[in-house]
Amino acid sequence: MPIIVNLDVMMAKRKMSLNELSEKVELTLSNLSILKTGKAKAIRFSTLESICKALNCQPGDILEYVAEEKK
């Protein structure tokens, strides 16, 4: 998948646990975990906004596009 989720990187930079972020963005641990591991198929802009607000970052700090190599 060409979209990489760097949520764990931003959480480490801000020294914030998954539990703490879950409480701040009012999202379940399981849903945050799915997003953190890159298994999510989509994310609502409102959720992305809440995460960026809690981590004091930009969407580009969390989401990254990496082109797939052609075979």
N, C-alpha and C positions, 0 to 999 in steps of 0.2 A: 504494500500500500504506500503510495507516494506521500501521504500526509503523516508526519511524525508528530506525536504528542510529547512535549517536553515538560509536562506538568510536574513530574517528580524532580526535575532539575530546578524549576522555579521554587518548589516547596523547600528543597534543600537550601537554596540561596536565602530564603526568608526564614529558615529554621522553623518551619511549620509542619506539624504532623497531619496525617490524613484525617484524624479525628477532629482536630482543631479547624481545618479547612471545611470539613463537612458541616460543622456547627455554624461557621460564618456564612456559608453560601446556602445553608438549609437544603442540602442534598444528602441522600442516603450514602452511607459508606460504600455500599455495593455499587451504586451508580458512579460514584467518584472513582472507585477502584477500576471499573470498566473503562472509564475515560483515561485514567492514569496509565493503564497497561496498553492503551492503543487499540482496544477491542471495540470501542464505540463506533457505530456507523454514522452517527450524526450528533450535533450538539446545538442546543438552542442558543440564540444570541443572548437571551436574558441570562442563561447559565454562564456563558462565556464572560458576560459583563460582570456578573457577581464574582466569578473567580478572579478576574483581572482586578477588581476593586479590592478583594480580600488580600491578594498578593502584591498589590501596587505595581502592576506590570501592564504591558500591552498584549493584545492577542497574538502578535507575532513572536512574543517571548514564549508562548505556550505551543503554538502551532507552527509547523515548518513543512514546506513542500520540498520533496526530494524527487527529482525525475527518475523514473525507472529506466534502466539500461535496456537498449534494444538487443534482441538476441540474434 
